[in-house]
Amino acid sequence: MRASGREAAGFVKDRAAGLAVAGSLGFAAELAAKRLTNGAISPLLYATAFGIVIGNVLRINDPELKSLSSTAVGMKFAKQRLLRAGIILYGAKITFAKILGIGLPGLLTDLYVVASTLTFGFALGRALGLSEALVTLISTGSAICGCSAVAATQPIINAEAHEVAAAVGVVVLCGTSAMFSYPLMFKLLPALAADPRLMGIYTGSTVHELAGVVAAGNAMGAEVASTAVVTKLLRVFLLEPWIIALYYLGIGQSKARAGSSSAKAGKGVPWFAFGFIGVATVNSVWGIAPALQRAFTTLSACFLGSAMAALGLDTDLVKVKSLGWKPIVLALALWANLLGMGLLVSRALVGGL
């Protein structure tokens, strides 16, 4: 008993400093998201940005970040364990009944949007000469659920911190633009203004972030918002089959990185993806009590925010800058596909089914 107690104390002590730093940045990101943008922009963006700023300011006089050496173990724990735990608990937001509630048009629109964006993203990203990891992060973030998708994909493909930062930046750029442009389209385009269900399915299937869907949907009315959120939740659920496919099909890594000893050592069965599906299944079949669901949602946000802050601290802006303009081109092209083809497909399906 004494030995196990000492081991537990040592476990906590080794990780305390890193978790304190990452957790503090994650908490600050939550406050910033609520007070500065009223929750419309993901706290994960703020967490990543705070980490990047602090890490790169420290690098001016401490290029190897030796001053943060005491936080290394805790930071690694945040980037790995807390990230996976946050994704698992994210499943508490979802029930199969809500997903089925959008009907066949919403289901088919989501499937088209995710499949076409991933296909187009990989084709264009490779043509631009971007790394497999960066192509996977940007394509997944655009196709499914923005920063959360980038965060969930990172441990599967062993993406580097500067690739994660670049992907988060360009995906959020497009997602934030979408959040403001959709209410404008709703006002200006009669076909959209006349059909709240169509606008809800279009918004939920093509806006990057869940927070952006909520913000844009509420700006267009309760009927649009409710349909949009449920449509978006289906896209969120599609993240897990995609993550499992990434793992078992070996998508998203160059042969050199996939074959390296460090990549093999860090790559295990993606139990967090199965855990996400398990939590969603429990919520669908038996239901998770509202108080527990709120607790899971809060913990998920805290864990993901801490993980993204830790990744931000690892990010060297010199490496991000070396990626050039190509990630922005890829993200903008994918957003154009979401805007244009997403509208055409959702309108055809809502009108025809």
C-alpha positions as CSV (number, residue, x, y, z in Angstrom):
1,M,0.0,0.0,0.0
2,R,2.8,2.4,0.9
3,A,4.7,1.7,-2.3
4,S,1.6,2.3,-4.4
5,G,0.9,5.5,-2.5
6,R,4.5,6.7,-3.2
7,E,4.1,5.8,-6.9
8,A,0.8,7.7,-7.1
9,A,2.4,10.7,-5.4
10,G,5.4,10.6,-7.8
11,F,3.1,10.3,-10.8
12,V,1.2,13.4,-9.7
13,K,4.4,15.3,-8.8
14,D,6.0,14.6,-12.2
15,R,3.0,16.0,-14.1
16,A,1.8,18.7,-11.8
17,A,3.9,21.6,-13.2
18,G,3.1,20.9,-16.9
19,L,-0.6,20.3,-16.2
20,A,-0.8,23.5,-14.1
21,V,0.6,25.5,-17.1
22,A,-1.5,23.8,-19.7
23,G,-4.6,23.9,-17.6
24,S,-4.2,27.6,-16.8
25,L,-3.9,28.4,-20.5
26,G,-6.9,26.2,-21.2
27,F,-9.0,28.0,-18.5
28,A,-7.9,31.4,-19.8
29,A,-8.9,30.3,-23.3
30,E,-12.4,29.4,-22.1
31,L,-12.8,32.8,-20.5
32,A,-11.5,34.6,-23.6
33,A,-13.9,32.7,-25.8
34,K,-16.9,33.6,-23.6
35,R,-16.0,37.3,-23.0
36,L,-14.5,38.3,-26.3
37,T,-16.6,36.4,-28.8
38,N,-19.5,35.1,-26.7
39,G,-18.6,31.5,-27.4
40,A,-18.8,32.0,-31.2
41,I,-15.1,31.1,-31.8
42,S,-13.8,27.9,-30.4
43,P,-11.8,28.1,-27.1
44,L,-9.4,25.6,-28.7
45,L,-8.3,28.4,-31.0
46,Y,-7.6,30.7,-28.1
47,A,-5.8,27.9,-26.2
48,T,-3.5,27.2,-29.2
49,A,-2.9,30.9,-29.8
50,F,-2.0,31.6,-26.1
51,G,0.4,28.6,-26.2
52,I,2.0,29.8,-29.4
53,V,2.5,33.4,-28.2
54,I,4.0,32.4,-24.8
55,G,6.2,29.7,-26.4
56,N,7.6,31.9,-29.1
57,V,8.2,34.9,-26.7
58,L,10.3,32.5,-24.5
59,R,12.2,31.2,-27.6
60,I,13.6,34.7,-28.2
61,N,16.1,34.2,-25.3
62,D,15.6,30.5,-24.7
63,P,15.5,28.7,-28.1
64,E,15.3,25.2,-26.6
65,L,12.8,26.2,-23.9
66,K,15.0,24.9,-21.1
67,S,13.0,27.1,-18.7
68,L,10.0,24.9,-19.3
69,S,11.9,21.6,-18.7
70,S,10.1,21.0,-15.4
71,T,6.8,21.0,-17.3
72,A,7.8,18.5,-20.0
73,V,6.2,15.4,-18.5
74,G,2.9,17.1,-17.7
75,M,2.8,18.7,-21.1
76,K,3.3,15.3,-22.8
77,F,0.5,13.9,-20.6
78,A,-1.8,16.8,-21.7
79,K,-1.0,16.3,-25.4
80,Q,-1.6,12.6,-25.2
81,R,-3.8,11.4,-22.4
82,L,-6.0,14.5,-21.8
83,L,-6.5,14.9,-25.5
84,R,-7.8,11.4,-25.9
85,A,-10.0,11.7,-22.7
86,G,-11.5,14.9,-24.1
87,I,-12.5,13.3,-27.4
88,I,-14.1,10.4,-25.5
89,L,-16.2,12.7,-23.3
90,Y,-17.2,14.7,-26.4
91,G,-19.4,11.8,-27.2
92,A,-21.8,12.9,-24.5
93,K,-23.1,15.6,-26.9
94,I,-24.5,13.0,-29.3
95,T,-27.5,10.7,-29.5
96,F,-28.5,8.5,-32.4
97,A,-32.1,9.8,-32.2
98,K,-31.0,13.4,-32.8
99,I,-28.9,12.3,-35.7
100,L,-31.8,10.4,-37.3
101,G,-34.0,13.4,-36.7
102,I,-32.5,15.3,-39.6
103,G,-33.9,12.8,-42.1
104,L,-32.4,11.4,-45.2
105,P,-31.6,14.8,-46.9
106,G,-29.5,15.8,-43.9
107,L,-27.7,12.4,-43.7
108,L,-26.9,12.3,-47.4
109,T,-25.8,16.0,-47.4
110,D,-23.4,15.3,-44.5
111,L,-22.0,12.2,-46.2
112,Y,-21.4,14.0,-49.4
113,V,-19.8,17.0,-47.8
114,V,-17.4,14.9,-45.7
115,A,-16.5,12.5,-48.5
116,S,-16.1,15.2,-51.2
117,T,-14.0,17.5,-48.9
118,L,-11.7,14.8,-47.9
119,T,-11.2,13.5,-51.5
120,F,-10.7,17.0,-52.9
121,G,-8.5,18.0,-50.0
122,F,-6.1,15.1,-50.4
123,A,-5.9,15.5,-54.2
124,L,-5.2,19.2,-54.0
125,G,-2.9,19.1,-51.0
126,R,-0.7,16.5,-52.6
127,A,-0.7,18.5,-55.9
128,L,0.5,21.5,-53.9
129,G,3.3,19.4,-52.4
130,L,2.2,19.7,-48.7
131,S,3.1,17.0,-46.2
132,E,0.7,14.1,-45.8
133,A,0.1,15.1,-42.1
134,L,-0.7,18.7,-43.0
135,V,-3.0,17.7,-45.8
136,T,-4.8,15.3,-43.5
137,L,-5.2,17.9,-40.7
138,I,-6.6,20.6,-43.0
139,S,-8.9,18.3,-44.9
140,T,-10.2,16.7,-41.7
141,G,-10.8,20.0,-40.0
142,S,-12.6,21.4,-43.0
143,A,-14.7,18.3,-43.7
144,I,-15.8,17.5,-40.1
145,C,-15.5,19.8,-37.1
146,G,-12.7,22.3,-37.3
147,C,-10.3,22.5,-34.3
148,S,-11.7,19.5,-32.6
149,A,-11.1,17.4,-35.7
150,V,-7.6,18.7,-36.0
151,A,-6.9,17.9,-32.3
152,A,-8.4,14.4,-32.6
153,T,-6.4,13.6,-35.8
154,Q,-3.0,14.7,-34.5
155,P,-2.2,11.7,-32.3
156,I,-3.2,9.2,-35.0
157,I,-0.9,10.6,-37.6
158,N,1.8,11.9,-35.3
159,A,1.6,15.4,-36.8
160,E,4.2,17.9,-35.6
161,A,3.2,21.0,-33.5
162,H,3.8,23.5,-36.3
163,E,1.6,21.5,-38.7
164,V,-1.2,21.5,-36.1
165,A,-0.8,25.2,-35.6
166,A,-0.9,25.9,-39.3
167,A,-4.0,23.7,-39.7
168,V,-5.8,25.3,-36.8
169,G,-5.0,28.7,-38.2
170,V,-6.3,28.3,-41.7
171,V,-9.3,26.2,-40.7
172,V,-10.4,28.8,-38.2
173,L,-9.9,31.6,-40.7
174,C,-12.4,30.0,-43.0
175,G,-14.7,28.9,-40.3
176,T,-14.9,32.3,-38.8
177,S,-15.6,33.8,-42.2
178,A,-18.4,31.3,-42.7
179,M,-20.0,32.2,-39.3
180,F,-20.6,35.8,-40.6
181,S,-21.3,35.0,-44.2
182,Y,-24.2,32.5,-43.8
183,P,-26.6,34.9,-42.0
184,L,-25.9,37.4,-44.8
185,M,-26.7,34.8,-47.5
186,F,-29.9,33.9,-45.6
187,K,-31.0,37.5,-45.9
188,L,-29.9,38.0,-49.5
189,L,-30.9,34.7,-51.2
190,P,-34.7,34.2,-51.4
191,A,-34.4,30.4,-51.8
192,L,-32.6,30.1,-48.5
193,A,-34.7,32.6,-46.6
194,A,-37.9,30.8,-47.7
195,D,-36.8,27.4,-46.3
196,P,-35.4,27.3,-42.8
197,R,-34.9,23.5,-42.9
198,L,-32.8,23.8,-46.1
199,M,-30.7,26.6,-44.5
200,G,-30.3,24.6,-41.3
201,I,-29.1,21.5,-43.2
202,Y,-26.8,23.7,-45.4
203,T,-25.3,25.5,-42.4
204,G,-24.8,22.3,-40.3
205,S,-23.2,20.4,-43.1
206,T,-20.8,23.0,-44.2
207,V,-19.8,25.4,-41.4
208,H,-16.5,24.2,-39.8
209,E,-16.9,24.6,-36.0
210,L,-19.9,23.5,-33.8
211,A,-19.6,26.9,-32.1
212,G,-19.8,28.6,-35.5
213,V,-22.9,26.6,-36.4
214,V,-24.6,27.6,-33.1
215,A,-23.7,31.3,-33.6
216,A,-24.7,31.4,-37.3
217,G,-27.9,29.3,-36.7
218,N,-29.2,31.5,-33.9
219,A,-28.6,34.6,-36.0
220,M,-31.0,33.1,-38.6
221,G,-33.7,31.9,-36.2
222,A,-34.6,29.0,-33.8
223,E,-35.8,26.7,-36.6
224,V,-32.6,27.1,-38.6
225,A,-30.5,26.7,-35.5
226,S,-32.1,23.5,-34.3
227,T,-31.8,21.8,-37.6
228,A,-28.2,23.1,-38.1
229,V,-27.0,21.8,-34.8
230,V,-28.4,18.3,-35.3
231,T,-26.9,18.2,-38.8
232,K,-23.6,19.3,-37.4
233,L,-23.7,16.6,-34.7
234,L,-23.9,13.9,-37.4
235,R,-20.7,15.4,-39.0
236,V,-19.0,15.3,-35.6
237,F,-20.0,11.6,-35.2
238,L,-18.4,10.9,-38.6
239,L,-15.1,12.0,-37.2
240,E,-14.7,8.7,-35.3
241,P,-15.1,6.3,-38.3
242,W,-12.6,8.5,-40.2
243,I,-10.1,8.4,-37.3
244,I,-10.4,4.6,-37.2
245,A,-9.8,4.5,-41.0
246,L,-6.7,6.7,-40.6
247,Y,-5.3,4.3,-38.2
248,Y,-6.0,1.0,-39.9
249,L,-5.4,2.2,-43.4
250,G,-2.3,4.1,-42.6
251,I,-3.6,7.4,-44.1
252,G,-2.0,10.7,-43.3
253,Q,1.7,10.0,-42.9
254,S,4.7,10.0,-45.3
255,K,6.4,6.6,-45.6
256,A,9.4,8.0,-43.8
257,R,7.5,9.2,-40.8
258,A,5.2,6.2,-40.6
259,G,8.2,3.9,-40.7
260,S,10.2,5.7,-38.0
261,S,10.7,4.1,-34.7
262,S,9.2,7.1,-32.8
263,A,6.1,6.9,-34.9
264,K,5.7,3.2,-34.3
265,A,6.2,3.6,-30.6
266,G,3.6,6.4,-30.4
267,K,1.0,4.7,-32.5
268,G,-1.4,2.4,-30.6
269,V,-4.9,1.2,-31.3
270,P,-7.1,4.3,-31.2
271,W,-9.2,3.3,-28.2
272,F,-10.3,6.9,-27.7
273,A,-12.2,6.7,-31.0
274,F,-14.0,3.6,-29.8
275,G,-14.5,5.3,-26.4
276,F,-16.2,8.2,-28.1
277,I,-18.6,5.8,-29.9
278,G,-19.2,4.0,-26.6
279,V,-20.2,7.2,-24.7
280,A,-22.5,8.2,-27.6
281,T,-24.1,4.7,-27.5
282,V,-24.7,4.9,-23.8
283,N,-26.2,8.3,-24.2
284,S,-28.4,7.0,-27.0
285,V,-29.6,3.8,-25.4
286,W,-29.8,4.6,-21.7
287,G,-29.3,8.3,-21.6
288,I,-26.7,10.2,-19.6
289,A,-28.2,12.3,-16.8
290,P,-28.2,16.1,-17.6
291,A,-26.0,16.9,-14.7
292,L,-23.5,14.2,-15.7
293,Q,-23.7,15.3,-19.3
294,R,-22.8,18.9,-18.4
295,A,-19.9,17.6,-16.3
296,F,-18.6,15.5,-19.2
297,T,-19.0,18.5,-21.6
298,T,-17.0,20.7,-19.1
299,L,-14.3,18.1,-18.6
300,S,-14.0,17.6,-22.4
301,A,-13.6,21.3,-23.0
302,C,-11.0,21.5,-20.2
303,F,-9.0,18.5,-21.4
304,L,-9.0,19.6,-25.1
305,G,-8.1,23.2,-24.2
306,S,-5.2,22.0,-22.0
307,A,-4.0,19.7,-24.8
308,M,-4.1,22.4,-27.5
309,A,-2.3,24.9,-25.2
310,A,0.5,22.3,-24.8
311,L,0.7,21.8,-28.5
312,G,0.8,25.6,-28.9
313,L,3.7,25.9,-26.6
314,D,5.6,23.4,-28.8
315,T,4.9,25.4,-31.9
316,D,7.8,27.2,-33.5
317,L,6.5,30.0,-35.7
318,V,9.6,29.9,-37.8
319,K,8.6,26.4,-38.9
320,V,5.0,27.5,-39.5
321,K,6.2,30.4,-41.7
322,S,8.3,27.9,-43.7
323,L,5.1,26.2,-44.8
324,G,4.3,29.3,-46.9
325,W,1.0,30.1,-48.6
326,K,0.0,26.7,-49.7
327,P,-2.0,25.7,-46.5
328,I,-4.1,28.8,-47.0
329,V,-4.8,28.0,-50.6
330,L,-5.9,24.4,-49.6
331,A,-8.2,25.7,-46.9
332,L,-9.8,28.3,-49.1
333,A,-10.4,25.8,-51.9
334,L,-12.0,23.4,-49.5
335,W,-14.2,26.2,-48.1
336,A,-15.2,27.1,-51.7
337,N,-16.3,23.5,-52.2
338,L,-18.3,23.6,-48.9
339,L,-20.0,26.9,-49.9
340,G,-20.8,26.0,-53.5
341,M,-21.3,22.2,-53.8
342,G,-22.7,22.0,-50.3
343,L,-25.5,24.5,-51.3
344,L,-26.3,22.7,-54.5
345,V,-26.4,19.2,-53.0
346,S,-28.4,20.2,-49.9
347,R,-30.9,22.2,-52.0
348,A,-31.3,19.2,-54.4
349,L,-31.8,16.7,-51.6
350,V,-34.1,18.8,-49.5
351,G,-36.3,19.6,-52.5
352,G,-36.2,16.1,-53.9
353,L,-36.6,13.8,-50.9
